[in-house]
Amino acid sequence: MYQDILVPTDGSDGTRRSLNHGVTIADRFDATIHALSVVPEGPLGTLQTDEAIPAAERAVERIETEASREGVDVVTAVEQGVPHEQILAYADDHGIDMIVMGTQGRTGLDRVLVGSVTERIVRMADVPVVTVRLTDEIRIEDADEAARIARQTAEQEGYDDVSVLEDPHRTSASWIVPLETDAGRVHVHVDAVTSEGRVAKRKE
């Protein structure tokens, strides 16, 4: 049903939440994630700086890393222009079946800009748009707490003999906890905002 899913990113921690939704859908339908970052240019003047393009490249690379870790195919792109126009044009040019994006950016003006972009995309897109409410409030900052939630999650999913293989590490606002279980090695992702854990389904 869905073959190509577009996840626009502004490089903020909150983008991780829209990525999680996109990856879940992509994994279900064996679809490809398209990570797109737009360096804004608009009526207020060019917002591009020497750091803007490298920052955009890092933003899509982060999505590529996260999606690839879950075994999901991913394509990355960086464009320049008016964000909602570039997102819609990319969707048209690449046969995108669904757009998944957040309702907020980082802070202050970014929240206004990103919220405005999402509103335009919802109104103008020809394909389904999944909007994800974003938040930057990190609740789990302790690795031991992340490990505890990961073990509990694995046990609730039916895994036995669960032990932590390596120290948990945080990417954006999500903890990744490698575990050894009776069924072999698995990764549990713990949402540092909601405290929810899920066992990553890794494709061989």
C-alpha positions as CSV (number, residue, x, y, z in Angstrom):
1,M,0.0,0.0,0.0
2,Y,2.8,2.4,0.9
3,Q,6.2,2.1,-1.0
4,D,7.8,5.5,-0.4
5,I,7.4,7.5,2.9
6,L,8.8,11.0,3.2
7,V,10.1,12.2,6.6
8,P,11.1,15.9,6.5
9,T,13.7,16.8,9.2
10,D,14.9,20.0,10.7
11,G,17.6,18.2,12.7
12,S,15.9,18.7,16.0
13,D,15.6,16.0,18.7
14,G,11.8,16.0,18.1
15,T,12.3,14.7,14.6
16,R,13.0,11.3,16.2
17,R,9.4,10.9,17.1
18,S,8.2,11.4,13.5
19,L,11.0,9.1,12.3
20,N,9.8,6.3,14.7
21,H,6.3,6.6,13.2
22,G,7.7,6.5,9.7
23,V,10.0,3.5,10.4
24,T,7.1,1.6,11.9
25,I,5.0,2.1,8.8
26,A,7.9,1.4,6.4
27,D,8.7,-1.8,8.2
28,R,5.1,-2.9,8.0
29,F,4.8,-2.3,4.3
30,D,8.4,-3.0,3.3
31,A,8.6,0.6,2.2
32,T,11.5,3.1,1.7
33,I,12.1,6.1,3.9
34,H,13.0,9.3,2.2
35,A,14.7,11.7,4.6
36,L,14.6,15.3,3.4
37,S,16.0,18.5,4.9
38,V,15.3,21.9,3.4
39,V,17.6,24.8,3.9
40,P,15.0,27.7,4.1
41,E,14.9,30.5,1.6
42,G,11.9,32.8,1.8
43,P,10.4,36.3,1.7
44,L,12.3,37.2,4.9
45,G,15.6,36.6,3.1
46,T,17.9,33.7,2.7
47,L,18.3,31.9,6.0
48,Q,21.2,29.9,4.5
49,T,24.6,30.2,6.3
50,D,27.9,28.4,6.0
51,E,26.6,26.0,8.6
52,A,23.1,25.5,7.2
53,I,23.9,23.0,4.5
54,P,26.2,20.8,6.7
55,A,23.6,20.9,9.5
56,A,21.0,19.7,7.0
57,E,23.2,17.0,5.8
58,R,23.8,15.8,9.3
59,A,20.1,15.8,9.9
60,V,19.3,13.4,7.1
61,E,22.4,11.3,7.9
62,R,21.0,10.8,11.4
63,I,17.7,9.5,10.0
64,E,19.6,7.3,7.6
65,T,21.5,5.8,10.5
66,E,18.4,5.2,12.6
67,A,16.4,3.7,9.7
68,S,19.2,1.5,8.5
69,R,19.6,0.1,12.0
70,E,16.0,-1.0,11.8
71,G,16.6,-2.7,8.4
72,V,14.6,-0.1,6.5
73,D,15.8,1.2,3.1
74,V,16.4,4.9,3.1
75,V,17.2,7.7,0.6
76,T,18.5,11.1,1.7
77,A,18.2,14.5,0.1
78,V,19.0,18.2,1.0
79,E,17.2,20.9,-0.9
80,Q,17.1,24.7,-0.7
81,G,14.0,26.9,-1.0
82,V,10.7,27.5,0.7
83,P,10.3,24.5,2.9
84,H,6.6,23.5,2.2
85,E,7.2,24.0,-1.5
86,Q,10.3,21.9,-1.6
87,I,8.6,19.1,0.4
88,L,5.6,19.0,-1.9
89,A,7.8,19.1,-5.0
90,Y,9.9,16.3,-3.6
91,A,6.8,14.2,-2.9
92,D,5.5,14.7,-6.5
93,D,8.9,14.0,-8.1
94,H,9.6,10.8,-6.2
95,G,6.1,9.2,-6.1
96,I,5.8,9.6,-2.3
97,D,2.8,7.7,-0.9
98,M,2.8,9.2,2.6
99,I,4.4,12.2,4.5
100,V,5.2,11.8,8.2
101,M,6.2,15.0,10.0
102,G,6.2,16.8,13.3
103,T,4.0,19.7,14.4
104,Q,6.9,21.6,16.1
105,G,10.6,22.4,15.6
106,R,13.2,23.1,18.2
107,T,12.3,26.2,20.1
108,G,10.9,29.7,19.7
109,L,10.7,30.8,16.1
110,D,11.5,27.2,14.8
111,R,8.3,26.0,16.5
112,V,6.3,28.6,14.6
113,L,8.0,28.0,11.3
114,V,7.8,24.2,11.4
115,G,4.2,24.3,12.7
116,S,3.3,26.6,9.8
117,V,5.1,24.3,7.3
118,T,3.2,21.2,8.6
119,E,-0.1,23.1,8.3
120,R,0.6,24.0,4.7
121,I,1.6,20.4,3.9
122,V,-1.6,19.0,5.4
123,R,-3.7,21.4,3.5
124,M,-1.9,21.1,0.1
125,A,-0.5,17.6,-0.2
126,D,-2.1,15.0,-2.5
127,V,-1.1,12.1,-0.3
128,P,-1.8,11.2,3.3
129,V,0.0,13.3,5.9
130,V,0.7,11.8,9.4
131,T,1.4,14.5,11.9
132,V,3.3,13.8,15.1
133,R,3.2,16.1,18.1
134,L,6.8,16.7,19.2
135,T,8.3,17.6,22.5
136,D,11.8,18.2,23.7
137,E,11.2,17.3,27.3
138,I,13.6,14.5,28.1
139,R,12.4,12.4,31.1
140,I,14.9,9.6,31.1
141,E,18.5,10.8,31.3
142,D,19.9,7.9,33.2
143,A,21.3,4.9,31.4
144,D,20.5,2.5,34.2
145,E,16.9,3.5,34.1
146,A,16.9,3.0,30.3
147,A,18.4,-0.5,30.8
148,R,15.7,-1.3,33.5
149,I,12.9,-0.4,31.1
150,A,14.5,-2.3,28.3
151,R,14.8,-5.5,30.3
152,Q,11.2,-5.1,31.5
153,T,10.0,-4.5,27.9
154,A,11.8,-7.6,26.6
155,E,10.4,-9.8,29.4
156,Q,6.9,-8.5,28.7
157,E,7.4,-9.5,25.0
158,G,8.2,-13.1,26.1
159,Y,12.0,-13.1,26.1
160,D,13.8,-15.0,28.9
161,D,17.3,-14.9,30.4
162,V,17.5,-11.2,29.6
163,S,20.8,-9.3,30.3
164,V,22.3,-6.1,29.1
165,L,25.1,-6.7,26.6
166,E,26.5,-3.2,26.4
167,D,26.0,0.2,28.0
168,P,22.9,1.9,26.6
169,H,23.5,4.8,24.3
170,R,21.3,7.7,23.4
171,T,20.6,8.9,19.9
172,S,18.6,12.0,19.8
173,A,15.8,11.4,22.4
174,S,15.8,7.6,22.3
175,W,17.9,5.1,24.2
176,I,19.2,2.0,22.4
177,V,19.8,-0.9,24.7
178,P,21.5,-4.1,23.3
179,L,20.3,-7.2,25.2
180,E,21.2,-10.8,25.2
181,T,18.1,-13.1,25.5
182,D,17.2,-16.8,25.2
183,A,16.3,-16.0,21.5
184,G,19.6,-14.2,20.8
185,R,20.6,-10.6,20.7
186,V,18.0,-7.9,20.4
187,H,17.9,-4.1,20.6
188,V,15.3,-2.4,22.7
189,H,14.5,1.3,22.0
190,V,13.4,3.3,25.0
191,D,11.7,6.6,24.3
192,A,13.4,9.1,26.6
193,V,10.3,11.3,26.5
194,T,7.4,8.8,27.1
195,S,9.4,6.0,28.9
196,E,8.0,3.6,26.4
197,G,10.1,0.6,25.2
198,R,9.9,-1.5,22.1
199,V,11.9,-4.4,20.8
200,A,13.4,-3.5,17.4
201,K,12.5,-6.0,14.7
202,R,15.7,-6.3,12.8
203,K,15.7,-7.8,9.3
204,E,18.4,-10.4,8.6
